[in-house]
Amino acid sequence: MAALIVLGLICPKRLRASVEELNINIGTNTPINVTGSFGIASVSVNDDIEQAIERADHAMYQAKKSGRNRVCVT
């Protein structure tokens, strides 16, 4: 299970870092920077998908409240 959690964190952490590195040109001389916050929830075979989504949503809001541009796990 621990290995799956680690694998489940790799993708969102890479995605968060890639988004942070973007410089988006919106037609002005100064590009804008964007960050992302992600929430991760573990899911087992017997879990209700709605509850899993709710846990992930809660984790995402934890990430935003703790400084944004983060990945939080429930």
PDB file of N, CA, C and O in Angstrom:
ATOM      1  N   MET A   1       0.816  -1.195   0.000  1.00  0.00           N
ATOM      2  CA  MET A   1       0.000   0.000   0.000  1.00  0.00           C
ATOM      3  C   MET A   1       0.861   1.261   0.000  1.00  0.00           C
ATOM      4  O   MET A   1       0.547   2.228  -0.694  1.00  0.00           O
ATOM      5  N   ALA A   2       1.948   1.253   0.778  1.00  0.00           N
ATOM      6  CA  ALA A   2       2.819   2.421   0.838  1.00  0.00           C
ATOM      7  C   ALA A   2       3.407   2.743  -0.532  1.00  0.00           C
ATOM      8  O   ALA A   2       3.557   3.913  -0.885  1.00  0.00           O
ATOM      9  N   ALA A   3       3.741   1.712  -1.303  1.00  0.00           N
ATOM     10  CA  ALA A   3       4.287   1.936  -2.645  1.00  0.00           C
ATOM     11  C   ALA A   3       3.256   2.612  -3.541  1.00  0.00           C
ATOM     12  O   ALA A   3       3.611   3.472  -4.347  1.00  0.00           O
ATOM     13  N   LEU A   4       1.991   2.237  -3.414  1.00  0.00           N
ATOM     14  CA  LEU A   4       0.942   2.863  -4.215  1.00  0.00           C
ATOM     15  C   LEU A   4       0.754   4.325  -3.837  1.00  0.00           C
ATOM     16  O   LEU A   4       0.503   5.166  -4.701  1.00  0.00           O
ATOM     17  N   ILE A   5       0.873   4.628  -2.558  1.00  0.00           N
ATOM     18  CA  ILE A   5       0.764   6.017  -2.129  1.00  0.00           C
ATOM     19  C   ILE A   5       1.899   6.840  -2.708  1.00  0.00           C
ATOM     20  O   ILE A   5       1.681   7.955  -3.180  1.00  0.00           O
ATOM     21  N   VAL A   6       3.104   6.300  -2.675  1.00  0.00           N
ATOM     22  CA  VAL A   6       4.251   7.008  -3.261  1.00  0.00           C
ATOM     23  C   VAL A   6       4.027   7.229  -4.751  1.00  0.00           C
ATOM     24  O   VAL A   6       4.261   8.327  -5.256  1.00  0.00           O
ATOM     25  N   LEU A   7       3.577   6.199  -5.457  1.00  0.00           N
ATOM     26  CA  LEU A   7       3.300   6.356  -6.885  1.00  0.00           C
ATOM     27  C   LEU A   7       2.186   7.368  -7.123  1.00  0.00           C
ATOM     28  O   LEU A   7       2.236   8.132  -8.087  1.00  0.00           O
ATOM     29  N   GLY A   8       1.190   7.378  -6.256  1.00  0.00           N
ATOM     30  CA  GLY A   8       0.092   8.325  -6.382  1.00  0.00           C
ATOM     31  C   GLY A   8       0.512   9.762  -6.138  1.00  0.00           C
ATOM     32  O   GLY A   8      -0.189  10.686  -6.552  1.00  0.00           O
ATOM     33  N   LEU A   9       1.633   9.969  -5.477  1.00  0.00           N
ATOM     34  CA  LEU A   9       2.141  11.314  -5.228  1.00  0.00           C
ATOM     35  C   LEU A   9       3.075  11.808  -6.325  1.00  0.00           C
ATOM     36  O   LEU A   9       3.208  13.015  -6.527  1.00  0.00           O
ATOM     37  N   ILE A  10       3.715  10.896  -7.027  1.00  0.00           N
ATOM     38  CA  ILE A  10       4.694  11.293  -8.034  1.00  0.00           C
ATOM     39  C   ILE A  10       4.048  12.115  -9.145  1.00  0.00           C
ATOM     40  O   ILE A  10       4.555  13.182  -9.492  1.00  0.00           O
ATOM     41  N   CYS A  11       2.960  11.648  -9.696  1.00  0.00           N
ATOM     42  CA  CYS A  11       2.313  12.338 -10.801  1.00  0.00           C
ATOM     43  C   CYS A  11       1.825  13.729 -10.404  1.00  0.00           C
ATOM     44  O   CYS A  11       2.129  14.690 -11.110  1.00  0.00           O
ATOM     45  N   PRO A  12       1.077  13.881  -9.300  1.00  0.00           N
ATOM     46  CA  PRO A  12       0.636  15.229  -8.940  1.00  0.00           C
ATOM     47  C   PRO A  12       1.787  16.165  -8.595  1.00  0.00           C
ATOM     48  O   PRO A  12       1.720  17.359  -8.885  1.00  0.00           O
ATOM     49  N   LYS A  13       2.836  15.640  -7.983  1.00  0.00           N
ATOM     50  CA  LYS A  13       3.976  16.505  -7.656  1.00  0.00           C
ATOM     51  C   LYS A  13       4.685  16.970  -8.922  1.00  0.00           C
ATOM     52  O   LYS A  13       5.107  18.123  -9.011  1.00  0.00           O
ATOM     53  N   ARG A  14       4.816  16.087  -9.890  1.00  0.00           N
ATOM     54  CA  ARG A  14       5.421  16.476 -11.171  1.00  0.00           C
ATOM     55  C   ARG A  14       4.533  17.473 -11.905  1.00  0.00           C
ATOM     56  O   ARG A  14       5.019  18.451 -12.473  1.00  0.00           O
ATOM     57  N   LEU A  15       3.240  17.220 -11.888  1.00  0.00           N
ATOM     58  CA  LEU A  15       2.302  18.129 -12.534  1.00  0.00           C
ATOM     59  C   LEU A  15       2.348  19.502 -11.869  1.00  0.00           C
ATOM     60  O   LEU A  15       2.370  20.523 -12.556  1.00  0.00           O
ATOM     61  N   ARG A  16       2.363  19.534 -10.539  1.00  0.00           N
ATOM     62  CA  ARG A  16       2.447  20.801  -9.811  1.00  0.00           C
ATOM     63  C   ARG A  16       3.714  21.556 -10.185  1.00  0.00           C
ATOM     64  O   ARG A  16       3.667  22.762 -10.426  1.00  0.00           O
ATOM     65  N   ALA A  17       4.841  20.866 -10.235  1.00  0.00           N
ATOM     66  CA  ALA A  17       6.112  21.506 -10.581  1.00  0.00           C
ATOM     67  C   ALA A  17       6.107  22.002 -12.029  1.00  0.00           C
ATOM     68  O   ALA A  17       6.630  23.078 -12.317  1.00  0.00           O
ATOM     69  N   SER A  18       5.525  21.230 -12.932  1.00  0.00           N
ATOM     70  CA  SER A  18       5.464  21.643 -14.339  1.00  0.00           C
ATOM     71  C   SER A  18       4.586  22.871 -14.524  1.00  0.00           C
ATOM     72  O   SER A  18       4.931  23.771 -15.290  1.00  0.00           O
ATOM     73  N   VAL A  19       3.464  22.915 -13.836  1.00  0.00           N
ATOM     74  CA  VAL A  19       2.577  24.085 -13.918  1.00  0.00           C
ATOM     75  C   VAL A  19       3.292  25.309 -13.378  1.00  0.00           C
ATOM     76  O   VAL A  19       3.194  26.393 -13.954  1.00  0.00           O
ATOM     77  N   GLU A  20       4.008  25.146 -12.284  1.00  0.00           N
ATOM     78  CA  GLU A  20       4.728  26.265 -11.667  1.00  0.00           C
ATOM     79  C   GLU A  20       5.784  26.846 -12.606  1.00  0.00           C
ATOM     80  O   GLU A  20       6.053  28.046 -12.562  1.00  0.00           O
ATOM     81  N   GLU A  21       6.377  26.020 -13.446  1.00  0.00           N
ATOM     82  CA  GLU A  21       7.430  26.473 -14.362  1.00  0.00           C
ATOM     83  C   GLU A  21       6.887  27.193 -15.596  1.00  0.00           C
ATOM     84  O   GLU A  21       7.649  27.824 -16.328  1.00  0.00           O
ATOM     85  N   LEU A  22       5.593  27.104 -15.828  1.00  0.00           N
ATOM     86  CA  LEU A  22       5.007  27.743 -17.002  1.00  0.00           C
ATOM     87  C   LEU A  22       5.088  29.262 -16.914  1.00  0.00           C
ATOM     88  O   LEU A  22       4.886  29.841 -15.847  1.00  0.00           O
ATOM     89  N   ASN A  23       5.378  29.891 -18.019  1.00  0.00           N
ATOM     90  CA  ASN A  23       5.256  31.335 -18.168  1.00  0.00           C
ATOM     91  C   ASN A  23       4.247  31.543 -19.282  1.00  0.00           C
ATOM     92  O   ASN A  23       4.539  31.297 -20.452  1.00  0.00           O
ATOM     93  N   ILE A  24       3.075  31.992 -18.917  1.00  0.00           N
ATOM     94  CA  ILE A  24       1.974  32.097 -19.866  1.00  0.00           C
ATOM     95  C   ILE A  24       1.911  33.522 -20.399  1.00  0.00           C
ATOM     96  O   ILE A  24       1.796  34.486 -19.643  1.00  0.00           O
ATOM     97  N   ASN A  25       1.988  33.627 -21.718  1.00  0.00           N
ATOM     98  CA  ASN A  25       1.919  34.918 -22.381  1.00  0.00           C
ATOM     99  C   ASN A  25       0.464  35.216 -22.716  1.00  0.00           C
ATOM    100  O   ASN A  25      -0.178  34.471 -23.457  1.00  0.00           O
ATOM    101  N   ILE A  26      -0.046  36.307 -22.167  1.00  0.00           N
ATOM    102  CA  ILE A  26      -1.441  36.684 -22.427  1.00  0.00           C
ATOM    103  C   ILE A  26      -1.526  37.925 -23.309  1.00  0.00           C
ATOM    104  O   ILE A  26      -2.537  38.628 -23.317  1.00  0.00           O
ATOM    105  N   GLY A  27      -0.458  38.180 -24.047  1.00  0.00           N
ATOM    106  CA  GLY A  27      -0.460  39.306 -24.967  1.00  0.00           C
ATOM    107  C   GLY A  27       0.153  40.570 -24.399  1.00  0.00           C
ATOM    108  O   GLY A  27       0.179  41.601 -25.072  1.00  0.00           O
ATOM    109  N   THR A  28       0.642  40.509 -23.182  1.00  0.00           N
ATOM    110  CA  THR A  28       1.335  41.655 -22.596  1.00  0.00           C
ATOM    111  C   THR A  28       2.823  41.358 -22.616  1.00  0.00           C
ATOM    112  O   THR A  28       3.237  40.256 -22.978  1.00  0.00           O
ATOM    113  N   ASN A  29       3.608  42.314 -22.237  1.00  0.00           N
ATOM    114  CA  ASN A  29       5.059  42.106 -22.205  1.00  0.00           C
ATOM    115  C   ASN A  29       5.497  41.283 -21.003  1.00  0.00           C
ATOM    116  O   ASN A  29       6.629  40.801 -20.962  1.00  0.00           O
ATOM    117  N   THR A  30       4.619  41.120 -20.031  1.00  0.00           N
ATOM    118  CA  THR A  30       4.964  40.388 -18.824  1.00  0.00           C
ATOM    119  C   THR A  30       4.148  39.105 -18.762  1.00  0.00           C
ATOM    120  O   THR A  30       2.923  39.162 -18.652  1.00  0.00           O
ATOM    121  N   PRO A  31       4.806  37.939 -18.831  1.00  0.00           N
ATOM    122  CA  PRO A  31       4.059  36.675 -18.715  1.00  0.00           C
ATOM    123  C   PRO A  31       3.523  36.496 -17.300  1.00  0.00           C
ATOM    124  O   PRO A  31       4.075  37.041 -16.344  1.00  0.00           O
ATOM    125  N   ILE A  32       2.459  35.738 -17.177  1.00  0.00           N
ATOM    126  CA  ILE A  32       1.908  35.458 -15.855  1.00  0.00           C
ATOM    127  C   ILE A  32       2.377  34.083 -15.391  1.00  0.00           C
ATOM    128  O   ILE A  32       2.653  33.199 -16.202  1.00  0.00           O
ATOM    129  N   ASN A  33       2.458  33.924 -14.107  1.00  0.00           N
ATOM    130  CA  ASN A  33       2.831  32.646 -13.507  1.00  0.00           C
ATOM    131  C   ASN A  33       1.594  31.987 -12.913  1.00  0.00           C
ATOM    132  O   ASN A  33       0.708  32.665 -12.394  1.00  0.00           O
ATOM    133  N   VAL A  34       1.541  30.674 -12.992  1.00  0.00           N
ATOM    134  CA  VAL A  34       0.403  29.915 -12.502  1.00  0.00           C
ATOM    135  C   VAL A  34       0.925  28.825 -11.577  1.00  0.00           C
ATOM    136  O   VAL A  34       1.993  28.258 -11.811  1.00  0.00           O
ATOM    137  N   THR A  35       0.160  28.536 -10.521  1.00  0.00           N
ATOM    138  CA  THR A  35       0.488  27.420  -9.642  1.00  0.00           C
ATOM    139  C   THR A  35      -0.737  26.527  -9.511  1.00  0.00           C
ATOM    140  O   THR A  35      -1.838  26.908  -9.911  1.00  0.00           O
ATOM    141  N   GLY A  36      -0.544  25.348  -8.954  1.00  0.00           N
ATOM    142  CA  GLY A  36      -1.648  24.417  -8.779  1.00  0.00           C
ATOM    143  C   GLY A  36      -1.590  23.726  -7.431  1.00  0.00           C
ATOM    144  O   GLY A  36      -0.515  23.400  -6.928  1.00  0.00           O
ATOM    145  N   SER A  37      -2.749  23.509  -6.860  1.00  0.00           N
ATOM    146  CA  SER A  37      -2.865  22.751  -5.605  1.00  0.00           C
ATOM    147  C   SER A  37      -3.647  21.484  -5.898  1.00  0.00           C
ATOM    148  O   SER A  37      -4.643  21.521  -6.620  1.00  0.00           O
ATOM    149  N   PHE A  38      -3.207  20.367  -5.346  1.00  0.00           N
ATOM    150  CA  PHE A  38      -3.808  19.075  -5.645  1.00  0.00           C
ATOM    151  C   PHE A  38      -4.133  18.330  -4.364  1.00  0.00           C
ATOM    152  O   PHE A  38      -3.396  18.407  -3.380  1.00  0.00           O
ATOM    153  N   GLY A  39      -5.236  17.615  -4.388  1.00  0.00           N
ATOM    154  CA  GLY A  39      -5.633  16.776  -3.271  1.00  0.00           C
ATOM    155  C   GLY A  39      -5.660  15.321  -3.691  1.00  0.00           C
ATOM    156  O   GLY A  39      -6.210  14.981  -4.738  1.00  0.00           O
ATOM    157  N   ILE A  40      -5.069  14.466  -2.881  1.00  0.00           N
ATOM    158  CA  ILE A  40      -4.974  13.039  -3.177  1.00  0.00           C
ATOM    159  C   ILE A  40      -5.702  12.269  -2.081  1.00  0.00           C
ATOM    160  O   ILE A  40      -5.530  12.548  -0.894  1.00  0.00           O
ATOM    161  N   ALA A  41      -6.508  11.310  -2.486  1.00  0.00           N
ATOM    162  CA  ALA A  41      -7.196  10.446  -1.528  1.00  0.00           C
ATOM    163  C   ALA A  41      -6.938   8.997  -1.915  1.00  0.00           C
ATOM    164  O   ALA A  41      -6.994   8.634  -3.089  1.00  0.00           O
ATOM    165  N   SER A  42      -6.656   8.183  -0.917  1.00  0.00           N
ATOM    166  CA  SER A  42      -6.504   6.757  -1.202  1.00  0.00           C
ATOM    167  C   SER A  42      -7.895   6.149  -1.385  1.00  0.00           C
ATOM    168  O   SER A  42      -8.866   6.579  -0.763  1.00  0.00           O
ATOM    169  N   VAL A  43      -7.964   5.150  -2.242  1.00  0.00           N
ATOM    170  CA  VAL A  43      -9.235   4.501  -2.568  1.00  0.00           C
ATOM    171  C   VAL A  43      -9.016   2.996  -2.530  1.00  0.00           C
ATOM    172  O   VAL A  43      -8.048   2.482  -3.089  1.00  0.00           O
ATOM    173  N   SER A  44      -9.927   2.299  -1.865  1.00  0.00           N
ATOM    174  CA  SER A  44      -9.869   0.847  -1.874  1.00  0.00           C
ATOM    175  C   SER A  44     -11.058   0.314  -2.672  1.00  0.00           C
ATOM    176  O   SER A  44     -11.957   1.070  -3.041  1.00  0.00           O
ATOM    177  N   VAL A  45     -11.053  -0.957  -2.927  1.00  0.00           N
ATOM    178  CA  VAL A  45     -12.073  -1.592  -3.766  1.00  0.00           C
ATOM    179  C   VAL A  45     -13.480  -1.343  -3.233  1.00  0.00           C
ATOM    180  O   VAL A  45     -14.408  -1.149  -4.018  1.00  0.00           O
ATOM    181  N   ASN A  46     -13.652  -1.345  -1.940  1.00  0.00           N
ATOM    182  CA  ASN A  46     -14.982  -1.211  -1.351  1.00  0.00           C
ATOM    183  C   ASN A  46     -15.405   0.230  -1.092  1.00  0.00           C
ATOM    184  O   ASN A  46     -16.506   0.463  -0.592  1.00  0.00           O
ATOM    185  N   ASP A  47     -14.557   1.200  -1.420  1.00  0.00           N
ATOM    186  CA  ASP A  47     -14.893   2.600  -1.173  1.00  0.00           C
ATOM    187  C   ASP A  47     -15.977   3.095  -2.123  1.00  0.00           C
ATOM    188  O   ASP A  47     -16.055   2.678  -3.278  1.00  0.00           O
ATOM    189  N   ASP A  48     -16.797   3.982  -1.614  1.00  0.00           N
ATOM    190  CA  ASP A  48     -17.772   4.685  -2.432  1.00  0.00           C
ATOM    191  C   ASP A  48     -17.030   5.805  -3.170  1.00  0.00           C
ATOM    192  O   ASP A  48     -16.308   6.581  -2.544  1.00  0.00           O
ATOM    193  N   ILE A  49     -17.200   5.894  -4.481  1.00  0.00           N
ATOM    194  CA  ILE A  49     -16.456   6.864  -5.280  1.00  0.00           C
ATOM    195  C   ILE A  49     -16.775   8.297  -4.862  1.00  0.00           C
ATOM    196  O   ILE A  49     -15.890   9.153  -4.865  1.00  0.00           O
ATOM    197  N   GLU A  50     -18.008   8.563  -4.509  1.00  0.00           N
ATOM    198  CA  GLU A  50     -18.378   9.917  -4.079  1.00  0.00           C
ATOM    199  C   GLU A  50     -17.636  10.321  -2.808  1.00  0.00           C
ATOM    200  O   GLU A  50     -17.208  11.467  -2.674  1.00  0.00           O
ATOM    201  N   GLN A  51     -17.486   9.390  -1.885  1.00  0.00           N
ATOM    202  CA  GLN A  51     -16.749   9.680  -0.654  1.00  0.00           C
ATOM    203  C   GLN A  51     -15.267   9.891  -0.947  1.00  0.00           C
ATOM    204  O   GLN A  51     -14.628  10.751  -0.341  1.00  0.00           O
ATOM    205  N   ALA A  52     -14.726   9.113  -1.871  1.00  0.00           N
ATOM    206  CA  ALA A  52     -13.319   9.285  -2.247  1.00  0.00           C
ATOM    207  C   ALA A  52     -13.089  10.654  -2.885  1.00  0.00           C
ATOM    208  O   ALA A  52     -12.092  11.318  -2.602  1.00  0.00           O
ATOM    209  N   ILE A  53     -14.005  11.067  -3.735  1.00  0.00           N
ATOM    210  CA  ILE A  53     -13.892  12.394  -4.361  1.00  0.00           C
ATOM    211  C   ILE A  53     -13.999  13.481  -3.301  1.00  0.00           C
ATOM    212  O   ILE A  53     -13.276  14.475  -3.360  1.00  0.00           O
ATOM    213  N   GLU A  54     -14.880  13.305  -2.347  1.00  0.00           N
ATOM    214  CA  GLU A  54     -15.023  14.272  -1.261  1.00  0.00           C
ATOM    215  C   GLU A  54     -13.739  14.376  -0.445  1.00  0.00           C
ATOM    216  O   GLU A  54     -13.343  15.476  -0.061  1.00  0.00           O
ATOM    217  N   ARG A  55     -13.082  13.246  -0.174  1.00  0.00           N
ATOM    218  CA  ARG A  55     -11.812  13.265   0.568  1.00  0.00           C
ATOM    219  C   ARG A  55     -10.726  13.976  -0.241  1.00  0.00           C
ATOM    220  O   ARG A  55      -9.950  14.759   0.307  1.00  0.00           O
ATOM    221  N   ALA A  56     -10.675  13.699  -1.543  1.00  0.00           N
ATOM    222  CA  ALA A  56      -9.685  14.365  -2.399  1.00  0.00           C
ATOM    223  C   ALA A  56      -9.959  15.870  -2.465  1.00  0.00           C
ATOM    224  O   ALA A  56      -9.026  16.673  -2.444  1.00  0.00           O
ATOM    225  N   ASP A  57     -11.215  16.245  -2.542  1.00  0.00           N
ATOM    226  CA  ASP A  57     -11.595  17.655  -2.567  1.00  0.00           C
ATOM    227  C   ASP A  57     -11.176  18.339  -1.269  1.00  0.00           C
ATOM    228  O   ASP A  57     -10.661  19.457  -1.286  1.00  0.00           O
ATOM    229  N   HIS A  58     -11.397  17.663  -0.150  1.00  0.00           N
ATOM    230  CA  HIS A  58     -10.985  18.197   1.149  1.00  0.00           C
ATOM    231  C   HIS A  58      -9.461  18.387   1.192  1.00  0.00           C
ATOM    232  O   HIS A  58      -8.969  19.398   1.694  1.00  0.00           O
ATOM    233  N   ALA A  59      -8.737  17.421   0.668  1.00  0.00           N
ATOM    234  CA  ALA A  59      -7.268  17.520   0.642  1.00  0.00           C
ATOM    235  C   ALA A  59      -6.820  18.685  -0.237  1.00  0.00           C
ATOM    236  O   ALA A  59      -5.846  19.364   0.088  1.00  0.00           O
ATOM    237  N   MET A  60      -7.520  18.922  -1.347  1.00  0.00           N
ATOM    238  CA  MET A  60      -7.160  20.037  -2.222  1.00  0.00           C
ATOM    239  C   MET A  60      -7.343  21.367  -1.491  1.00  0.00           C
ATOM    240  O   MET A  60      -6.494  22.253  -1.583  1.00  0.00           O
ATOM    241  N   TYR A  61      -8.449  21.502  -0.768  1.00  0.00           N
ATOM    242  CA  TYR A  61      -8.662  22.739  -0.021  1.00  0.00           C
ATOM    243  C   TYR A  61      -7.650  22.886   1.116  1.00  0.00           C
ATOM    244  O   TYR A  61      -7.273  24.007   1.456  1.00  0.00           O
ATOM    245  N   GLN A  62      -7.207  21.790   1.703  1.00  0.00           N
ATOM    246  CA  GLN A  62      -6.121  21.843   2.694  1.00  0.00           C
ATOM    247  C   GLN A  62      -4.856  22.390   2.044  1.00  0.00           C
ATOM    248  O   GLN A  62      -4.152  23.213   2.630  1.00  0.00           O
ATOM    249  N   ALA A  63      -4.573  21.925   0.826  1.00  0.00           N
ATOM    250  CA  ALA A  63      -3.386  22.394   0.109  1.00  0.00           C
ATOM    251  C   ALA A  63      -3.469  23.898  -0.140  1.00  0.00           C
ATOM    252  O   ALA A  63      -2.483  24.614   0.038  1.00  0.00           O
ATOM    253  N   LYS A  64      -4.621  24.368  -0.543  1.00  0.00           N
ATOM    254  CA  LYS A  64      -4.786  25.802  -0.790  1.00  0.00           C
ATOM    255  C   LYS A  64      -4.652  26.610   0.498  1.00  0.00           C
ATOM    256  O   LYS A  64      -4.022  27.668   0.509  1.00  0.00           O
ATOM    257  N   LYS A  65      -5.242  26.114   1.576  1.00  0.00           N
ATOM    258  CA  LYS A  65      -5.185  26.838   2.853  1.00  0.00           C
ATOM    259  C   LYS A  65      -3.788  26.860   3.460  1.00  0.00           C
ATOM    260  O   LYS A  65      -3.447  27.769   4.216  1.00  0.00           O
ATOM    261  N   SER A  66      -2.976  25.850   3.125  1.00  0.00           N
ATOM    262  CA  SER A  66      -1.644  25.771   3.718  1.00  0.00           C
ATOM    263  C   SER A  66      -0.587  26.477   2.883  1.00  0.00           C
ATOM    264  O   SER A  66       0.606  26.261   3.093  1.00  0.00           O
ATOM    265  N   GLY A  67      -0.992  27.298   1.960  1.00  0.00           N
ATOM    266  CA  GLY A  67      -0.037  28.103   1.224  1.00  0.00           C
ATOM    267  C   GLY A  67      -0.111  27.958  -0.281  1.00  0.00           C
ATOM    268  O   GLY A  67       0.671  28.586  -0.995  1.00  0.00           O
ATOM    269  N   ARG A  68      -1.010  27.166  -0.772  1.00  0.00           N
ATOM    270  CA  ARG A  68      -1.196  26.921  -2.205  1.00  0.00           C
ATOM    271  C   ARG A  68       0.044  26.287  -2.822  1.00  0.00           C
ATOM    272  O   ARG A  68       1.077  26.138  -2.170  1.00  0.00           O
ATOM    273  N   ASN A  69      -0.082  25.918  -4.087  1.00  0.00           N
ATOM    274  CA  ASN A  69       1.011  25.294  -4.826  1.00  0.00           C
ATOM    275  C   ASN A  69       1.578  24.088  -4.070  1.00  0.00           C
ATOM    276  O   ASN A  69       2.792  23.941  -3.927  1.00  0.00           O
ATOM    277  N   ARG A  70       0.679  23.237  -3.593  1.00  0.00           N
ATOM    278  CA  ARG A  70       1.064  22.083  -2.796  1.00  0.00           C
ATOM    279  C   ARG A  70       0.249  20.857  -3.187  1.00  0.00           C
ATOM    280  O   ARG A  70      -0.749  20.948  -3.902  1.00  0.00           O
ATOM    281  N   VAL A  71       0.702  19.719  -2.700  1.00  0.00           N
ATOM    282  CA  VAL A  71      -0.031  18.463  -2.835  1.00  0.00           C
ATOM    283  C   VAL A  71      -0.297  17.964  -1.424  1.00  0.00           C
ATOM    284  O   VAL A  71       0.636  17.803  -0.637  1.00  0.00           O
ATOM    285  N   CYS A  72      -1.569  17.715  -1.095  1.00  0.00           N
ATOM    286  CA  CYS A  72      -1.935  17.174   0.217  1.00  0.00           C
ATOM    287  C   CYS A  72      -2.635  15.834   0.039  1.00  0.00           C
ATOM    288  O   CYS A  72      -3.328  15.601  -0.952  1.00  0.00           O
ATOM    289  N   VAL A  73      -2.440  14.966   1.014  1.00  0.00           N
ATOM    290  CA  VAL A  73      -2.985  13.611   0.974  1.00  0.00           C
ATOM    291  C   VAL A  73      -3.902  13.400   2.164  1.00  0.00           C
ATOM    292  O   VAL A  73      -3.600  13.836   3.276  1.00  0.00           O
ATOM    293  N   THR A  74      -5.050  12.714   1.924  1.00  0.00           N
ATOM    294  CA  THR A  74      -5.919  12.341   3.041  1.00  0.00           C
ATOM    295  C   THR A  74      -5.835  10.846   3.245  1.00  0.00           C
ATOM    296  O   THR A  74      -6.489  10.307   4.138  1.00  0.00           O
TER     297      THR A  74
END
